[in-house]
Amino acid sequence: MPGPAAFRTVRRAMAARLRAHGVPVTTHFYPGTHSPPYWERELRSALPALLRNLGR
């Protein structure tokens, strides 16, 4: 299985490709793993926009 460096490269390439096709992309690349502290921070940050776009 590829390591964290390979995944980092793929994530950045995906964001660049989306932007190249005119897709507005917001990214937050952090060192580390998919552990609860990272998810909690991002959910807290993204939740207001998610709810607005869901009409709530």
PDB file of N, CA, C and O in Angstrom:
ATOM      1  N   MET A   1       0.858  -1.181   0.000  1.00  0.00           N
ATOM      2  CA  MET A   1       0.000   0.000   0.000  1.00  0.00           C
ATOM      3  C   MET A   1       0.899   1.237   0.000  1.00  0.00           C
ATOM      4  O   MET A   1       1.910   1.273   0.701  1.00  0.00           O
ATOM      5  N   PRO A   2       0.529   2.247  -0.785  1.00  0.00           N
ATOM      6  CA  PRO A   2       1.330   3.479  -0.824  1.00  0.00           C
ATOM      7  C   PRO A   2       1.360   4.165   0.537  1.00  0.00           C
ATOM      8  O   PRO A   2       0.437   4.023   1.339  1.00  0.00           O
ATOM      9  N   GLY A   3       2.416   4.899   0.778  1.00  0.00           N
ATOM     10  CA  GLY A   3       2.561   5.611   2.039  1.00  0.00           C
ATOM     11  C   GLY A   3       1.971   7.009   1.982  1.00  0.00           C
ATOM     12  O   GLY A   3       1.435   7.419   0.953  1.00  0.00           O
ATOM     13  N   PRO A   4       2.070   7.746   3.090  1.00  0.00           N
ATOM     14  CA  PRO A   4       1.500   9.088   3.175  1.00  0.00           C
ATOM     15  C   PRO A   4       2.007  10.047   2.104  1.00  0.00           C
ATOM     16  O   PRO A   4       1.244  10.887   1.626  1.00  0.00           O
ATOM     17  N   ALA A   5       3.265   9.943   1.719  1.00  0.00           N
ATOM     18  CA  ALA A   5       3.797  10.856   0.702  1.00  0.00           C
ATOM     19  C   ALA A   5       3.086  10.657  -0.639  1.00  0.00           C
ATOM     20  O   ALA A   5       2.810  11.626  -1.345  1.00  0.00           O
ATOM     21  N   ALA A   6       2.794   9.417  -0.986  1.00  0.00           N
ATOM     22  CA  ALA A   6       2.091   9.138  -2.243  1.00  0.00           C
ATOM     23  C   ALA A   6       0.675   9.698  -2.202  1.00  0.00           C
ATOM     24  O   ALA A   6       0.205  10.278  -3.181  1.00  0.00           O
ATOM     25  N   PHE A   7      -0.002   9.526  -1.077  1.00  0.00           N
ATOM     26  CA  PHE A   7      -1.360  10.057  -0.955  1.00  0.00           C
ATOM     27  C   PHE A   7      -1.350  11.575  -1.026  1.00  0.00           C
ATOM     28  O   PHE A   7      -2.242  12.173  -1.628  1.00  0.00           O
ATOM     29  N   ARG A   8      -0.355  12.203  -0.419  1.00  0.00           N
ATOM     30  CA  ARG A   8      -0.235  13.664  -0.457  1.00  0.00           C
ATOM     31  C   ARG A   8      -0.109  14.138  -1.903  1.00  0.00           C
ATOM     32  O   ARG A   8      -0.745  15.113  -2.302  1.00  0.00           O
ATOM     33  N   THR A   9       0.711  13.447  -2.677  1.00  0.00           N
ATOM     34  CA  THR A   9       0.902  13.806  -4.081  1.00  0.00           C
ATOM     35  C   THR A   9      -0.402  13.677  -4.860  1.00  0.00           C
ATOM     36  O   THR A   9      -0.734  14.548  -5.663  1.00  0.00           O
ATOM     37  N   VAL A  10      -1.130  12.612  -4.630  1.00  0.00           N
ATOM     38  CA  VAL A  10      -2.393  12.367  -5.332  1.00  0.00           C
ATOM     39  C   VAL A  10      -3.435  13.420  -4.953  1.00  0.00           C
ATOM     40  O   VAL A  10      -4.157  13.916  -5.818  1.00  0.00           O
ATOM     41  N   ARG A  11      -3.518  13.760  -3.673  1.00  0.00           N
ATOM     42  CA  ARG A  11      -4.504  14.772  -3.238  1.00  0.00           C
ATOM     43  C   ARG A  11      -4.221  16.118  -3.883  1.00  0.00           C
ATOM     44  O   ARG A  11      -5.134  16.790  -4.363  1.00  0.00           O
ATOM     45  N   ARG A  12      -2.959  16.508  -3.894  1.00  0.00           N
ATOM     46  CA  ARG A  12      -2.603  17.798  -4.487  1.00  0.00           C
ATOM     47  C   ARG A  12      -2.837  17.796  -5.996  1.00  0.00           C
ATOM     48  O   ARG A  12      -3.285  18.797  -6.556  1.00  0.00           O
ATOM     49  N   ALA A  13      -2.539  16.685  -6.650  1.00  0.00           N
ATOM     50  CA  ALA A  13      -2.762  16.581  -8.096  1.00  0.00           C
ATOM     51  C   ALA A  13      -4.261  16.653  -8.413  1.00  0.00           C
ATOM     52  O   ALA A  13      -4.661  17.288  -9.389  1.00  0.00           O
ATOM     53  N   MET A  14      -5.076  16.007  -7.596  1.00  0.00           N
ATOM     54  CA  MET A  14      -6.527  16.033  -7.808  1.00  0.00           C
ATOM     55  C   MET A  14      -7.059  17.458  -7.666  1.00  0.00           C
ATOM     56  O   MET A  14      -7.861  17.904  -8.487  1.00  0.00           O
ATOM     57  N   ALA A  15      -6.625  18.165  -6.646  1.00  0.00           N
ATOM     58  CA  ALA A  15      -7.069  19.547  -6.452  1.00  0.00           C
ATOM     59  C   ALA A  15      -6.643  20.416  -7.633  1.00  0.00           C
ATOM     60  O   ALA A  15      -7.423  21.241  -8.109  1.00  0.00           O
ATOM     61  N   ALA A  16      -5.421  20.237  -8.103  1.00  0.00           N
ATOM     62  CA  ALA A  16      -4.933  21.022  -9.244  1.00  0.00           C
ATOM     63  C   ALA A  16      -5.738  20.708 -10.499  1.00  0.00           C
ATOM     64  O   ALA A  16      -6.054  21.608 -11.278  1.00  0.00           O
ATOM     65  N   ARG A  17      -6.065  19.458 -10.694  1.00  0.00           N
ATOM     66  CA  ARG A  17      -6.831  19.074 -11.881  1.00  0.00           C
ATOM     67  C   ARG A  17      -8.247  19.656 -11.839  1.00  0.00           C
ATOM     68  O   ARG A  17      -8.755  20.140 -12.851  1.00  0.00           O
ATOM     69  N   LEU A  18      -8.870  19.606 -10.680  1.00  0.00           N
ATOM     70  CA  LEU A  18     -10.205  20.194 -10.541  1.00  0.00           C
ATOM     71  C   LEU A  18     -10.166  21.688 -10.832  1.00  0.00           C
ATOM     72  O   LEU A  18     -11.018  22.210 -11.552  1.00  0.00           O
ATOM     73  N   ARG A  19      -9.177  22.372 -10.271  1.00  0.00           N
ATOM     74  CA  ARG A  19      -9.046  23.813 -10.519  1.00  0.00           C
ATOM     75  C   ARG A  19      -8.824  24.094 -12.001  1.00  0.00           C
ATOM     76  O   ARG A  19      -9.375  25.051 -12.544  1.00  0.00           O
ATOM     77  N   ALA A  20      -8.019  23.262 -12.651  1.00  0.00           N
ATOM     78  CA  ALA A  20      -7.749  23.445 -14.083  1.00  0.00           C
ATOM     79  C   ALA A  20      -9.021  23.334 -14.911  1.00  0.00           C
ATOM     80  O   ALA A  20      -9.105  23.893 -16.004  1.00  0.00           O
ATOM     81  N   HIS A  21     -10.009  22.617 -14.393  1.00  0.00           N
ATOM     82  CA  HIS A  21     -11.293  22.460 -15.086  1.00  0.00           C
ATOM     83  C   HIS A  21     -12.344  23.453 -14.582  1.00  0.00           C
ATOM     84  O   HIS A  21     -13.529  23.330 -14.890  1.00  0.00           O
ATOM     85  N   GLY A  22     -11.888  24.440 -13.802  1.00  0.00           N
ATOM     86  CA  GLY A  22     -12.790  25.483 -13.338  1.00  0.00           C
ATOM     87  C   GLY A  22     -13.615  25.148 -12.124  1.00  0.00           C
ATOM     88  O   GLY A  22     -14.547  25.882 -11.794  1.00  0.00           O
ATOM     89  N   VAL A  23     -13.300  24.059 -11.446  1.00  0.00           N
ATOM     90  CA  VAL A  23     -14.044  23.677 -10.246  1.00  0.00           C
ATOM     91  C   VAL A  23     -13.450  24.421  -9.057  1.00  0.00           C
ATOM     92  O   VAL A  23     -12.250  24.313  -8.801  1.00  0.00           O
ATOM     93  N   PRO A  24     -14.274  25.178  -8.322  1.00  0.00           N
ATOM     94  CA  PRO A  24     -13.741  25.869  -7.147  1.00  0.00           C
ATOM     95  C   PRO A  24     -13.438  24.851  -6.041  1.00  0.00           C
ATOM     96  O   PRO A  24     -14.322  24.124  -5.588  1.00  0.00           O
ATOM     97  N   VAL A  25     -12.210  24.818  -5.632  1.00  0.00           N
ATOM     98  CA  VAL A  25     -11.775  23.832  -4.639  1.00  0.00           C
ATOM     99  C   VAL A  25     -11.115  24.544  -3.467  1.00  0.00           C
ATOM    100  O   VAL A  25     -10.268  25.417  -3.660  1.00  0.00           O
ATOM    101  N   THR A  26     -11.501  24.175  -2.266  1.00  0.00           N
ATOM    102  CA  THR A  26     -10.831  24.648  -1.065  1.00  0.00           C
ATOM    103  C   THR A  26     -10.155  23.440  -0.434  1.00  0.00           C
ATOM    104  O   THR A  26     -10.794  22.413  -0.206  1.00  0.00           O
ATOM    105  N   THR A  27      -8.881  23.562  -0.156  1.00  0.00           N
ATOM    106  CA  THR A  27      -8.154  22.441   0.435  1.00  0.00           C
ATOM    107  C   THR A  27      -7.476  22.871   1.722  1.00  0.00           C
ATOM    108  O   THR A  27      -7.108  24.033   1.897  1.00  0.00           O
ATOM    109  N   HIS A  28      -7.324  21.923   2.602  1.00  0.00           N
ATOM    110  CA  HIS A  28      -6.559  22.084   3.841  1.00  0.00           C
ATOM    111  C   HIS A  28      -5.721  20.824   3.989  1.00  0.00           C
ATOM    112  O   HIS A  28      -6.206  19.804   4.478  1.00  0.00           O
ATOM    113  N   PHE A  29      -4.487  20.895   3.575  1.00  0.00           N
ATOM    114  CA  PHE A  29      -3.606  19.736   3.675  1.00  0.00           C
ATOM    115  C   PHE A  29      -2.814  19.826   4.973  1.00  0.00           C
ATOM    116  O   PHE A  29      -2.080  20.789   5.193  1.00  0.00           O
ATOM    117  N   TYR A  30      -2.964  18.832   5.821  1.00  0.00           N
ATOM    118  CA  TYR A  30      -2.280  18.781   7.104  1.00  0.00           C
ATOM    119  C   TYR A  30      -1.383  17.549   7.157  1.00  0.00           C
ATOM    120  O   TYR A  30      -1.703  16.521   6.561  1.00  0.00           O
ATOM    121  N   PRO A  31      -0.285  17.646   7.855  1.00  0.00           N
ATOM    122  CA  PRO A  31       0.486  16.431   8.091  1.00  0.00           C
ATOM    123  C   PRO A  31      -0.281  15.574   9.092  1.00  0.00           C
ATOM    124  O   PRO A  31      -0.967  16.105   9.966  1.00  0.00           O
ATOM    125  N   GLY A  32      -0.174  14.306   8.976  1.00  0.00           N
ATOM    126  CA  GLY A  32      -0.846  13.427   9.932  1.00  0.00           C
ATOM    127  C   GLY A  32      -1.729  12.409   9.249  1.00  0.00           C
ATOM    128  O   GLY A  32      -1.607  12.158   8.050  1.00  0.00           O
ATOM    129  N   THR A  33      -2.607  11.836  10.020  1.00  0.00           N
ATOM    130  CA  THR A  33      -3.462  10.756   9.534  1.00  0.00           C
ATOM    131  C   THR A  33      -4.928  11.143   9.660  1.00  0.00           C
ATOM    132  O   THR A  33      -5.260  12.236  10.117  1.00  0.00           O
ATOM    133  N   HIS A  34      -5.789  10.236   9.251  1.00  0.00           N
ATOM    134  CA  HIS A  34      -7.234  10.466   9.365  1.00  0.00           C
ATOM    135  C   HIS A  34      -7.697  10.118  10.774  1.00  0.00           C
ATOM    136  O   HIS A  34      -8.494   9.202  10.975  1.00  0.00           O
ATOM    137  N   SER A  35      -7.190  10.853  11.726  1.00  0.00           N
ATOM    138  CA  SER A  35      -7.564  10.607  13.111  1.00  0.00           C
ATOM    139  C   SER A  35      -8.628  11.616  13.540  1.00  0.00           C
ATOM    140  O   SER A  35      -8.769  12.672  12.924  1.00  0.00           O
ATOM    141  N   PRO A  36      -9.369  11.293  14.589  1.00  0.00           N
ATOM    142  CA  PRO A  36     -10.474  12.158  15.013  1.00  0.00           C
ATOM    143  C   PRO A  36     -10.147  13.637  15.168  1.00  0.00           C
ATOM    144  O   PRO A  36     -10.968  14.460  14.765  1.00  0.00           O
ATOM    145  N   PRO A  37      -9.000  14.032  15.725  1.00  0.00           N
ATOM    146  CA  PRO A  37      -8.758  15.476  15.848  1.00  0.00           C
ATOM    147  C   PRO A  37      -8.776  16.208  14.502  1.00  0.00           C
ATOM    148  O   PRO A  37      -9.258  17.338  14.423  1.00  0.00           O
ATOM    149  N   TYR A  38      -8.266  15.587  13.465  1.00  0.00           N
ATOM    150  CA  TYR A  38      -8.273  16.221  12.147  1.00  0.00           C
ATOM    151  C   TYR A  38      -9.693  16.333  11.609  1.00  0.00           C
ATOM    152  O   TYR A  38     -10.081  17.383  11.097  1.00  0.00           O
ATOM    153  N   TRP A  39     -10.464  15.269  11.720  1.00  0.00           N
ATOM    154  CA  TRP A  39     -11.844  15.285  11.229  1.00  0.00           C
ATOM    155  C   TRP A  39     -12.677  16.298  11.995  1.00  0.00           C
ATOM    156  O   TRP A  39     -13.474  17.029  11.405  1.00  0.00           O
ATOM    157  N   GLU A  40     -12.495  16.343  13.298  1.00  0.00           N
ATOM    158  CA  GLU A  40     -13.281  17.264  14.116  1.00  0.00           C
ATOM    159  C   GLU A  40     -12.994  18.712  13.730  1.00  0.00           C
ATOM    160  O   GLU A  40     -13.921  19.511  13.598  1.00  0.00           O
ATOM    161  N   ARG A  41     -11.726  19.055  13.550  1.00  0.00           N
ATOM    162  CA  ARG A  41     -11.362  20.425  13.169  1.00  0.00           C
ATOM    163  C   ARG A  41     -11.982  20.791  11.826  1.00  0.00           C
ATOM    164  O   ARG A  41     -12.541  21.878  11.679  1.00  0.00           O
ATOM    165  N   GLU A  42     -11.892  19.903  10.853  1.00  0.00           N
ATOM    166  CA  GLU A  42     -12.430  20.196   9.522  1.00  0.00           C
ATOM    167  C   GLU A  42     -13.950  20.246   9.519  1.00  0.00           C
ATOM    168  O   GLU A  42     -14.538  21.099   8.854  1.00  0.00           O
ATOM    169  N   LEU A  43     -14.590  19.354  10.246  1.00  0.00           N
ATOM    170  CA  LEU A  43     -16.053  19.369  10.305  1.00  0.00           C
ATOM    171  C   LEU A  43     -16.540  20.660  10.939  1.00  0.00           C
ATOM    172  O   LEU A  43     -17.491  21.274  10.456  1.00  0.00           O
ATOM    173  N   ARG A  44     -15.892  21.072  12.014  1.00  0.00           N
ATOM    174  CA  ARG A  44     -16.272  22.313  12.675  1.00  0.00           C
ATOM    175  C   ARG A  44     -16.129  23.503  11.721  1.00  0.00           C
ATOM    176  O   ARG A  44     -16.951  24.419  11.728  1.00  0.00           O
ATOM    177  N   SER A  45     -15.093  23.475  10.916  1.00  0.00           N
ATOM    178  CA  SER A  45     -14.841  24.553   9.962  1.00  0.00           C
ATOM    179  C   SER A  45     -15.833  24.526   8.796  1.00  0.00           C
ATOM    180  O   SER A  45     -16.292  25.577   8.347  1.00  0.00           O
ATOM    181  N   ALA A  46     -16.162  23.338   8.312  1.00  0.00           N
ATOM    182  CA  ALA A  46     -16.984  23.196   7.113  1.00  0.00           C
ATOM    183  C   ALA A  46     -18.488  23.147   7.383  1.00  0.00           C
ATOM    184  O   ALA A  46     -19.281  23.416   6.481  1.00  0.00           O
ATOM    185  N   LEU A  47     -18.885  22.813   8.590  1.00  0.00           N
ATOM    186  CA  LEU A  47     -20.302  22.589   8.878  1.00  0.00           C
ATOM    187  C   LEU A  47     -21.207  23.781   8.531  1.00  0.00           C
ATOM    188  O   LEU A  47     -22.262  23.567   7.935  1.00  0.00           O
ATOM    189  N   PRO A  48     -20.848  25.012   8.871  1.00  0.00           N
ATOM    190  CA  PRO A  48     -21.747  26.121   8.501  1.00  0.00           C
ATOM    191  C   PRO A  48     -22.008  26.203   6.995  1.00  0.00           C
ATOM    192  O   PRO A  48     -23.148  26.418   6.581  1.00  0.00           O
ATOM    193  N   ALA A  49     -20.982  26.038   6.182  1.00  0.00           N
ATOM    194  CA  ALA A  49     -21.164  26.089   4.724  1.00  0.00           C
ATOM    195  C   ALA A  49     -21.975  24.899   4.247  1.00  0.00           C
ATOM    196  O   ALA A  49     -22.829  25.042   3.372  1.00  0.00           O
ATOM    197  N   LEU A  50     -21.721  23.741   4.803  1.00  0.00           N
ATOM    198  CA  LEU A  50     -22.484  22.549   4.409  1.00  0.00           C
ATOM    199  C   LEU A  50     -23.976  22.753   4.696  1.00  0.00           C
ATOM    200  O   LEU A  50     -24.824  22.479   3.847  1.00  0.00           O
ATOM    201  N   LEU A  51     -24.279  23.231   5.888  1.00  0.00           N
ATOM    202  CA  LEU A  51     -25.674  23.449   6.255  1.00  0.00           C
ATOM    203  C   LEU A  51     -26.317  24.525   5.381  1.00  0.00           C
ATOM    204  O   LEU A  51     -27.466  24.379   4.963  1.00  0.00           O
ATOM    205  N   ARG A  52     -25.585  25.604   5.104  1.00  0.00           N
ATOM    206  CA  ARG A  52     -26.129  26.665   4.232  1.00  0.00           C
ATOM    207  C   ARG A  52     -26.490  26.103   2.871  1.00  0.00           C
ATOM    208  O   ARG A  52     -27.549  26.410   2.322  1.00  0.00           O
ATOM    209  N   ASN A  53     -25.611  25.282   2.332  1.00  0.00           N
ATOM    210  CA  ASN A  53     -25.843  24.738   0.989  1.00  0.00           C
ATOM    211  C   ASN A  53     -26.911  23.650   0.968  1.00  0.00           C
ATOM    212  O   ASN A  53     -27.446  23.322  -0.091  1.00  0.00           O
ATOM    213  N   LEU A  54     -27.216  23.103   2.111  1.00  0.00           N
ATOM    214  CA  LEU A  54     -28.314  22.135   2.211  1.00  0.00           C
ATOM    215  C   LEU A  54     -29.636  22.821   2.539  1.00  0.00           C
ATOM    216  O   LEU A  54     -30.673  22.167   2.650  1.00  0.00           O
ATOM    217  N   GLY A  55     -29.590  24.149   2.692  1.00  0.00           N
ATOM    218  CA  GLY A  55     -30.797  24.907   2.960  1.00  0.00           C
ATOM    219  C   GLY A  55     -31.271  24.812   4.389  1.00  0.00           C
ATOM    220  O   GLY A  55     -32.471  24.887   4.652  1.00  0.00           O
ATOM    221  N   ARG A  56     -30.346  24.649   5.317  1.00  0.00           N
ATOM    222  CA  ARG A  56     -30.739  24.533   6.743  1.00  0.00           C
ATOM    223  C   ARG A  56     -30.183  25.660   7.556  1.00  0.00           C
ATOM    224  O   ARG A  56     -30.411  25.722   8.764  1.00  0.00           O
TER     225      ARG A  56
END
